[in-house]
Amino acid sequence: MIPDPKTLKGNWNYPTRIWFGPGRIAELPEACRALGIARPLLVTDPGLAKLAMITDALAALGAAKLGAAPFGDLRPNPVGRNVVDGVAAFKAGKHDGVIAFGGGSAVDVGKAVAFMSGQTRKLWDFEDIGDNWTRANADSIAPIIAVPTTSGTGSEVGRVAVVTEEETHTKRLIFHPRIQPSLVISDPALTLGLPAKLTAATGMDALAHNLEAYCSPFFHPQADGIALEGIRLVREWLPTAVADGANLTARAYMMAASTMGATAFQKGLGAIHSLSHPVGAVYDTHHGLTNAVFMPYVLAFNRPFIEERIARLAGYIGLPANFSAFLDWVLELRAALGVPHTLAELDVGEDRLDELARMATADPSAGTNPRPVGDAEHRMLLEASLAGRLP
């Protein structure tokens, strides 16, 4: 189908400076100096804070005479209180920059702390709605270095921080162009100790980002190209990364695929994420794993709107060039990685489906799903995912 040329328009932005490669974490002090950071607050999660990679990083920063201190009081699905406490630590320590070091939760909180360190409004006033971001004092945003330790969220190149509002159990996307880190150290060696189940869940998150970006109806050829290659890398290297966690080549390609997904999804996401966000907020499920559960159900639902596009994708990644072949591959990959087939296996029940459907419709990701979705469609997808029935 030849598109209407009036639809071929868009505003395009691409991400930040990235230092990529095994061993690049040794350059963390240099990264601080490059951004003029003398007293970094290193934001990480409680589990990671106990590991050698964090103590080694803090020792290296100390040896470089940089006044670093750690902050690790955050949840796997971070909440607003984690950001408030991080800002308090930032101010108490008279810090002048943030190192967001860890998985998506730590990176999101680190970005939000740097962003909020100079703001006077509440965090929720900067939710990604309309032009809320213009309310921020951009000059007071502290510089951010991101150091990802998982290969899934791609938050290190994102312009949002995902934080749950405790009172409403709603995931909010806090947006500002300058919440994106100024410099990223992507060292795949930092992911070598990631357990197989977490490698699988985060890898499926990377797949979801690339896939939904590719299927978004917006015009963004660069994002399409990046998403295509990101999906190919996941197909080729995620099973190896899960089966052989010490395979540095597989780890490197998955880290690249993760960054590519977050680069591409500035084009938009879709119903995988609009459903996953409320389920994660209400039931505290792992985001990547929840995306993986929803993936085939949303694919099948969107089929009339994306069949030709998915056929091209299937051919590019080495499958028969048709929709069914791609859907079958997704189902086979999930099974091989031990991903649950139904929401029920994540302990999601039927009692809150109406509430979850309304929350999904309100989620910003719903607006870029290739097939229009409202409360009825989201509820149908929730029911299908609970029962294990493809739409």
ZAMARGU-4260 file (C-alpha; in steps of 0.2 Angstrom, whole numbers, plus 5000, padded with zeros to 4 digits):
<rodrens>
0) 5000/5000/5000 | 5007/5017/4995 | 5005/5029/5009 | 4998/5047/5008 | 5013/5059/5006
5) 5004/5070/5019 | 5008/5057/5032 | 5027/5057/5028 | 5032/5070/5041 | 5039/5069/5059
10) 5051/5077/5071 | 5066/5066/5074 | 5079/5066/5088 | 5093/5054/5091 | 5102/5049/5106
15) 5117/5053/5116 | 5136/5050/5117 | 5140/5031/5120 | 5156/5023/5125 | 5153/5005/5121
20) 5164/4990/5124 | 5171/4978/5136 | 5181/4986/5150 | 5175/5004/5147 | 5169/5005/5165
25) 5187/5009/5169 | 5184/5026/5160 | 5171/5031/5173 | 5182/5045/5181 | 5186/5052/5164
30) 5167/5052/5160 | 5164/5063/5176 | 5178/5075/5171 | 5171/5076/5153 | 5155/5082/5160
35) 5162/5093/5174 | 5156/5082/5188 | 5167/5083/5204 | 5155/5075/5217 | 5144/5062/5208
40) 5130/5053/5217 | 5130/5035/5211 | 5112/5029/5210 | 5110/5010/5210 | 5099/4996/5217
45) 5101/4988/5234 | 5107/4971/5227 | 5119/4978/5215 | 5126/4990/5229 | 5133/4974/5237
50) 5143/4968/5222 | 5161/4972/5217 | 5157/4982/5202 | 5149/4995/5213 | 5163/4995/5226
55) 5176/4995/5212 | 5168/5010/5204 | 5167/5020/5220 | 5185/5016/5223 | 5191/5021/5206
60) 5181/5038/5208 | 5189/5040/5225 | 5206/5037/5218 | 5203/5050/5205 | 5198/5062/5219
65) 5180/5063/5214 | 5168/5065/5229 | 5157/5050/5225 | 5144/5043/5237 | 5131/5029/5234
70) 5112/5029/5235 | 5103/5013/5233 | 5086/5015/5242 | 5074/5010/5227 | 5062/4997/5222
75) 5063/4985/5207 | 5048/4995/5201 | 5053/5012/5207 | 5041/5024/5216 | 5040/5042/5219
80) 5047/5041/5236 | 5063/5033/5229 | 5066/5049/5219 | 5061/5061/5233 | 5074/5051/5244
85) 5087/5052/5231 | 5085/5071/5228 | 5087/5073/5247 | 5103/5063/5247 | 5109/5073/5232
90) 5107/5089/5241 | 5113/5083/5258 | 5129/5077/5249 | 5131/5093/5239 | 5133/5083/5223
95) 5134/5090/5206 | 5130/5076/5195 | 5122/5058/5194 | 5129/5041/5189 | 5114/5030/5186
100) 5122/5013/5187 | 5112/4997/5186 | 5096/4990/5177 | 5081/5000/5171 | 5075/5004/5188
105) 5092/5012/5194 | 5094/5021/5178 | 5077/5028/5179 | 5078/5034/5197 | 5095/5041/5193
110) 5089/5051/5179 | 5074/5057/5189 | 5085/5062/5204 | 5096/5073/5192 | 5081/5080/5184
115) 5072/5084/5200 | 5087/5091/5210 | 5084/5108/5204 | 5065/5109/5201 | 5052/5117/5212
120) 5037/5108/5206 | 5032/5090/5210 | 5038/5075/5200 | 5021/5071/5193 | 5019/5089/5185
125) 5032/5083/5172 | 5022/5068/5166 | 5023/5065/5147 | 5007/5074/5143 | 5006/5088/5131
130) 5020/5101/5134 | 5022/5098/5153 | 5040/5096/5150 | 5041/5115/5147 | 5037/5118/5165
135) 5055/5112/5170 | 5070/5123/5174 | 5081/5115/5161 | 5097/5124/5167 | 5096/5116/5184
140) 5096/5098/5178 | 5111/5090/5184 | 5123/5081/5172 | 5119/5062/5170 | 5131/5047/5166
145) 5122/5031/5163 | 5130/5014/5166 | 5118/5000/5161 | 5120/4983/5169 | 5106/4974/5160
150) 5101/4972/5142 | 5083/4977/5141 | 5076/4994/5145 | 5088/5004/5135 | 5084/5018/5148
155) 5102/5024/5146 | 5097/5033/5130 | 5079/5037/5134 | 5071/5054/5137 | 5059/5048/5150
160) 5060/5040/5168 | 5047/5028/5172 | 5041/5030/5190 | 5026/5023/5199 | 5014/5035/5208
165) 5011/5025/5225 | 4994/5033/5228 | 4986/5027/5212 | 4997/5012/5208 | 5000/5020/5191
170) 5016/5021/5181 | 5020/5038/5175 | 5032/5043/5161 | 5042/5058/5167 | 5048/5067/5151
175) 5061/5080/5147 | 5074/5081/5132 | 5088/5084/5145 | 5083/5069/5156 | 5092/5059/5143
180) 5110/5055/5150 | 5124/5066/5142 | 5136/5051/5142 | 5133/5032/5142 | 5146/5019/5147
185) 5140/5003/5139 | 5151/4989/5145 | 5144/4972/5141 | 5156/4964/5154 | 5145/4971/5168
190) 5131/4960/5162 | 5141/4943/5163 | 5134/4939/5180 | 5116/4941/5176 | 5106/4926/5180
195) 5098/4916/5165 | 5080/4921/5170 | 5084/4939/5171 | 5094/4939/5155 | 5079/4931/5146
200) 5066/4944/5154 | 5077/4959/5150 | 5081/4952/5132 | 5062/4950/5129 | 5060/4968/5134
205) 5073/4973/5121 | 5063/4963/5108 | 5047/4972/5114 | 5054/4989/5112 | 5061/4986/5094
210) 5045/4977/5089 | 5033/4990/5095 | 5043/5004/5088 | 5044/4995/5071 | 5025/4993/5071
215) 5021/5010/5076 | 5011/5019/5063 | 5022/5035/5064 | 5034/5040/5050 | 5052/5037/5055
220) 5062/5027/5043 | 5078/5028/5053 | 5069/5021/5068 | 5062/5007/5057 | 5079/5002/5051
225) 5087/5002/5069 | 5072/4992/5075 | 5074/4979/5061 | 5092/4976/5065 | 5089/4976/5084
230) 5076/4962/5082 | 5088/4952/5071 | 5102/4954/5085 | 5089/4947/5098 | 5085/4933/5087
235) 5103/4928/5084 | 5110/4931/5101 | 5097/4931/5115 | 5096/4912/5116 | 5115/4911/5117
240) 5116/4924/5131 | 5103/4914/5141 | 5112/4897/5138 | 5130/4904/5141 | 5130/4919/5152
245) 5149/4920/5150 | 5148/4923/5131 | 5154/4941/5130 | 5150/4942/5111 | 5132/4937/5115
250) 5131/4950/5129 | 5138/4964/5119 | 5126/4961/5105 | 5111/4960/5117 | 5117/4976/5125
255) 5117/4985/5108 | 5100/4978/5104 | 5094/4985/5120 | 5100/5002/5116 | 5093/5001/5099
260) 5076/4997/5105 | 5076/5012/5116 | 5083/5023/5102 | 5069/5016/5090 | 5054/5018/5102
265) 5055/5037/5101 | 5044/5032/5086 | 5031/5025/5098 | 5026/5009/5107 | 5009/5000/5108
270) 4997/4989/5117 | 5011/4977/5124 | 5017/4992/5135 | 5000/5000/5138 | 4995/4983/5146
275) 5011/4979/5154 | 5013/4996/5163 | 4997/4994/5174 | 5000/4976/5177 | 5017/4980/5183
280) 5011/4994/5194 | 4997/4985/5202 | 5005/4967/5204 | 5023/4972/5204 | 5028/4961/5190
285) 5045/4962/5181 | 5042/4973/5166 | 5051/4964/5153 | 5043/4947/5158 | 5026/4955/5157
290) 5030/4962/5140 | 5035/4945/5135 | 5018/4937/5141 | 5008/4950/5132 | 5018/4950/5115
295) 5009/4936/5105 | 4992/4942/5110 | 4995/4960/5105 | 5003/4954/5089 | 4988/4943/5084
300) 4976/4957/5088 | 4986/4970/5078 | 4988/4957/5063 | 4976/4966/5051 | 4986/4982/5053
305) 5003/4976/5052 | 5003/4959/5042 | 5013/4966/5027 | 5026/4975/5038 | 5028/4959/5049
310) 5031/4949/5033 | 5045/4960/5028 | 5052/4959/5046 | 5051/4940/5046 | 5061/4939/5029
315) 5074/4951/5035 | 5078/4940/5051 | 5079/4924/5041 | 5061/4917/5043 | 5048/4913/5030
320) 5042/4930/5024 | 5025/4930/5032 | 5016/4935/5048 | 5012/4917/5054 | 5031/4913/5054
325) 5035/4927/5064 | 5021/4924/5077 | 5027/4906/5078 | 5045/4911/5081 | 5039/4923/5096
330) 5029/4908/5104 | 5044/4896/5101 | 5056/4909/5109 | 5045/4912/5124 | 5044/4893/5127
335) 5062/4890/5125 | 5067/4904/5137 | 5054/4898/5150 | 5042/4914/5148 | 5025/4910/5155
340) 5011/4909/5142 | 4997/4917/5152 | 4995/4931/5164 | 4988/4919/5177 | 5006/4912/5179
345) 5011/4930/5185 | 4997/4928/5198 | 4986/4941/5189 | 4968/4937/5193 | 4951/4942/5185
350) 4945/4953/5199 | 4954/4969/5192 | 4952/4968/5173 | 4941/4983/5171 | 4953/4994/5182
355) 4968/4987/5172 | 4959/4990/5155 | 4955/5008/5160 | 4973/5011/5166 | 4980/5004/5149
360) 4969/5015/5139 | 4976/5030/5149 | 4994/5025/5146 | 5003/5035/5133 | 5009/5019/5124
365) 4991/5015/5119 | 4990/5030/5107 | 5004/5023/5095 | 4997/5006/5094 | 4994/5002/5076
370) 4976/4996/5079 | 4965/5008/5089 | 4963/5002/5107 | 4951/5008/5121 | 4944/5000/5137
375) 4935/4986/5127 | 4950/4981/5117 | 4962/4981/5132 | 4950/4971/5142 | 4948/4958/5128
380) 4967/4957/5127 | 4968/4955/5146 | 4955/4941/5145 | 4964/4932/5131 | 4981/4933/5140
385) 4973/4926/5156 | 4966/4911/5146 | 4981/4909/5134 | 4969/4911/5119 | 4976/4921/5104
390) 4964/4934/5098
</rodrens>
